[in-house]
Amino acid sequence: MIESARLASALQRATSALLAEMNAAGHWTGELSSSALATATAVVALATVDREKHAALIRSGLRWLAENVNADGGWGDTTRSKSNISTTALCWAAFGAADADGDFPAVVEKASAWLREKCDANQDTSHAWRTSHLPAAITRRYGKDRTFSVPILMTLALSGRLGADGWKLIPKLPFELAAVSHKFWGALRLPVVSYALPALIAIGQVIHHHAPTRNPITRLLRALTQKKTLRVLETLQPPNGGFLEATPLTSFVTMSLAAMGLASHVVAKNGAEFLAASARADGSWPIDTNLATWATTLAIKALAHQPTTLSKEQCATLRAWLLGQQWNVEHPYTHAAPGAWAWTDLPGGVPDADDTPGVLIALRKLGPLDADTHRAGLAGVRWLMDLQNGDGGIPTFCRGWGALPFDRSSQDLTAHTLRAWDAWRADFDPRERPRLVRAMSRGLAYLIRTQREDGAWVPLWFGNEHASDDENPLYGTAHVVIALRELAESGMLPALGPATHGAGWIAASQNDDGGWGGVRGVPSSVEETALAVEALAGTSHGASVERGVAWLVGRVESGAWCEPSPIGFYFAKLWYHERLYPLIWTVGALGKVIHNAQR
């Protein structure tokens, strides 16, 4: 067993580091990893809008890409990620769009060779592989979901990488459907998820501009709805120009408009201004501006095992800030009802079912409720109840779309929501409480029904690129086990069987070095080890916890614990890492272990 003094010292060091990350406003902002994919799309967008005006940003972006290419010639989403076909194709396109192949010949040629190999086109020494193999390989990566495959192909065509007839190789997007009331979008089963409507409109229009459909009726319909759907696009853009605060989505929309002669359109101008303002000093762009609300709620929950760490004044400041982030009107983008929270405090955020339960739990951790907190919390609880799918699970943004990943029920979001509902259950009006209990029972049934035979659950928003299918059952199982154990303690879960089975899977997945990765056998990370320790603390797997704690403490003592791992999934399987994740989850894990020992 690790010495208690070493454990306490490691917790104190980790806690101090986390508190030092609190900003001047009294909450946490964090820092997302620089992204080759985001950098590439921003370069293409700025080069398409006005190459001369944005020459300095374009040049520094290309230089960053050249300096951060992987040894194999490809790029991953972060500087710690394996090369993948999506990011490599977009980076390759960036050099073409900026007419910079001659400035970086070795980089461009090596990227081309990497893509040719991944497309199984090494035997094709001509340029024909770009049209005969590359589009098919990118389409296969995403299957029926065109949310990201079509934007990539559009960028390749725009940059000239697909040749003179490149636009004809891109599947058409029915942008005209955006002219229909949002109430019918789910029934129309669009080939993109709900958050990508700006891309549907802009990319659909630029494809139609360069390669209109042969069907005369469809061609006429698209011509007639072009102006109306552009007006819809204007209503979807937040004040700062950044759709979802996301560099790739904003870039795709901006380059699409510019490529059809609309560089001066208000959406394109605002998009370019957002991209210019969000460039980093080293020439890169992050995948999103920040996860401030998410990071803040995670930090509050992690520190809750040390109840005296945050002062009353700090708790009051955090509570006021969180209440200020609640959406109290219908969201203009997704038409989400009032009452929920997004991942960021910036205008491009969209209310969702991971940040909303995160805030609800954090508000309870900050001390006694005042009237404003009580009112806001119950509104959030009701928002989540209205979002619940027919199968009992919780989707990310909108109830009832269901055809694509981010609108389906998710096991990690359902577990998070159950924890939030349970935390607020006693505050509910007795007349409404039966409805909440029914919602919780349906959510529990969903989790029990979707548990894998081996005991694991798989999350939506986190993955591990070293694991099969990029899945991260460690993250999903840890969060569900934590939720089920809390529900058992409150009397909502009559038996701990599923939680025990899940905890057994976590223990069996521990690596020989004492840490955990997404599954057994992949490299251990601070984030995943900390989550496993927190989930197993207080269970019958004490030996696994001790080995995991020793692994974590060793990393804290060596200083290696601050190095984040790319385990976060953004939209369409875009990897990211967040600088605060290892700090937050280490504090939570070590804090819980010490708290349990003192009980």
Order of alpha helices (4+ residues) and beta strands (2+ residues): alpha-beta-alpha-alpha-alpha-alpha-alpha-alpha-alpha-alpha-alpha-alpha-alpha-alpha-beta-alpha-alpha-alpha-alpha-alpha-alpha-alpha-alpha-alpha-alpha-beta-beta-alpha
